[in-house]
Amino acid sequence: MTHAITPSPLYAGWQRLLADEASRRPGPPLFPRDAAAKLGVSEGELLASACGGQGSVRLQGDPADLLSRLAGSEATVIVRNEAAIVERTCIWSHQGGAVLTGPGSRLDLDAVGIGLVLAVEQESGPAGFRRSLQFFDRSGRAICKCFGIDSAVLSEIRSAHTHADQGCVGIVQAGWRPASPPAAAEIQPGSAIDIALAEAAADGVPRHLRVGNGVATLEVTQRIQRVVPMHGFLNILDPGLDVHLRPELCSSQGRDATTGAQRYGVGHDGIAISRRDQA
């Protein structure tokens, strides 16, 4: 039996913040990540406060089964860390386990590190609703989001996986972090990620990109065509692929300890890049 709840004080505070921001500046509402930072909570806690009829549904079950329900459909999969965000849109296949693959793409989730999964349906103006499946680690940090999910698919997921407790009390472990990755070799401060991407756009050779956060990893192999600095980010804006990098956090260069690819960033934060024939 699923127990509905009345809106929480956190949800009410979120709505007040959105109303206040809307009255002071035009444009789209605050992203949940930014609103959570202003309210001093994790993004997972904030979105979970909308459980019980306000747009979020807490899910349970094996992440592999959740991902399997996306097989054969188009979705935008997003994986981020503090230095890099990669967004891949394609038709996905399920390969068993917590793995999705698509043309030149692979998503891997480590089920051990997942603390919260939400089905989220948010109003999006004239576009209707944005439907997504969102995974958070044990601290409530967003580690993977799947957007553009068909309403029938999301309804099927909710029917099969809705958690009995929609109160979402005590869902996060403050301060939890995934284990540190093996240290990259040959760390060299001051390397230029912008030069690496400019070269990739110029030579026409596909690049293998790998972004992870200790729980989720998204790998994409594709030719890079359009590199655009904008709003403090260095962006790849190509068909089916958006990448957003914070250059100041990608300024250390070394060899990725897992793949041997050239890596920009430190620890889990950053991106590994190699030519396709080196991936």
Secondary structure as GFF3:
##gff-version 3
##sequence-region A 1 279
A	DSSP	alpha_helix	9	24	.	.	.	ID=ss1
A	DSSP	alpha_helix	32	39	.	.	.	ID=ss2
A	DSSP	alpha_helix	43	48	.	.	.	ID=ss3
A	DSSP	beta_strand	56	58	.	.	.	ID=ss4
A	DSSP	alpha_helix	63	68	.	.	.	ID=ss5
A	DSSP	beta_strand	74	80	.	.	.	ID=ss6
A	DSSP	beta_strand	84	91	.	.	.	ID=ss7
A	DSSP	beta_strand	93	94	.	.	.	ID=ss8
A	DSSP	beta_strand	99	102	.	.	.	ID=ss9
A	DSSP	beta_strand	105	109	.	.	.	ID=ss10
A	DSSP	three_ten_helix	111	113	.	.	.	ID=ss11
A	DSSP	beta_strand	114	123	.	.	.	ID=ss12
A	DSSP	three_ten_helix	125	127	.	.	.	ID=ss13
A	DSSP	beta_strand	129	137	.	.	.	ID=ss14
A	DSSP	beta_strand	142	147	.	.	.	ID=ss15
A	DSSP	alpha_helix	151	161	.	.	.	ID=ss16
A	DSSP	beta_strand	185	189	.	.	.	ID=ss17
A	DSSP	alpha_helix	193	203	.	.	.	ID=ss18
A	DSSP	beta_strand	207	212	.	.	.	ID=ss19
A	DSSP	beta_strand	216	222	.	.	.	ID=ss20
A	DSSP	beta_strand	227	230	.	.	.	ID=ss21
A	DSSP	beta_strand	233	238	.	.	.	ID=ss22
A	DSSP	beta_strand	241	245	.	.	.	ID=ss23
A	DSSP	three_ten_helix	247	249	.	.	.	ID=ss24
A	DSSP	beta_strand	252	255	.	.	.	ID=ss25
A	DSSP	beta_strand	262	266	.	.	.	ID=ss26
A	DSSP	beta_strand	269	275	.	.	.	ID=ss27
A	DSSP	three_ten_helix	276	278	.	.	.	ID=ss28
###
